[in-house]
Amino acid sequence: MVTVGARRVLLDCGLFQGLKALRERNWAAPPFAADSVDAVVLSHAHVDHSGALPLLVRRGFSGPIYCTPGTADLLEIMLLDAAHLQEEEAEFANRHRTSKHSPALPLYTTADAQAALRRIDPRPYGSTFDVAPDQHITFRRAGHILGSATVSLTYAAPHPHTLVFSATSGAGTAPSCATPS
C-alpha cells in the first residue's frame, strides 16, 4: 500500500499459497478497508500477485485496476478459472461431506471474478498515466511472464519521489493485499 496524502494505491493484490496456515489467511479481511483504496496497480497476473482481486472488489473496492494489456488478457483466464475451481471444490466437499464447514464455500465465485475483471484498465508499456492526482505510473517490461512489468510510481508531495516496484525480483514475498502498509 502506498499512501500519499489522502490517496491510497495498492501494488499487487495476491493470494497466499502453500501450507494450510498460509492459505487460511486468504479468508481473513485485509488490514485495511477495501473501499479506502483508490486504485490497484498490478505487476503481473500470477495468482500470488492478482488472485485476491475478486475478494477486494467483493469487500467494496470500486476503483480502477491498472495493468498491461498482456496481464489483462491473462487475468481473464486465470481469475475465472480460479473461481470455477473453487466453486467445484466447494461443491465436491458439500456433496461428499469432506469439509468441517457446512456448507463449504468457495473463497470467491465466478461472479466475484467477473466483477473484478470489469475494473481492469489496461495501459501500454512506456506510457505514463495518472493513478491519482500528482501520482503517475509507468509500466516497463519485466520479462517474467506475458504482460509482466516493473511499476514506476512518481509523486510530487511533499517533494518529488519515484518508487520502482518489481514484484518478480525477490522470492518469498507476501502478497501485498494481505499485509499492512
Secondary structure, 3 states (H helix, E strand, C coil): CEEECCEEEEECCCCCCCCHHHHHHHHCCCCCCHHHCCEEECCCCCHHHHCCHHHHHHCCCCCCEEECHHHHHHHHHHHHHHHHHHHHHHHHHHHHCCCCCCCCCCCCCHHHHHHHHCCEEECCCCCEEEEECCEEEEEEECCCCCCCEEEEEEECCCCCEEEEECCCCCCCCCCHHHCCC
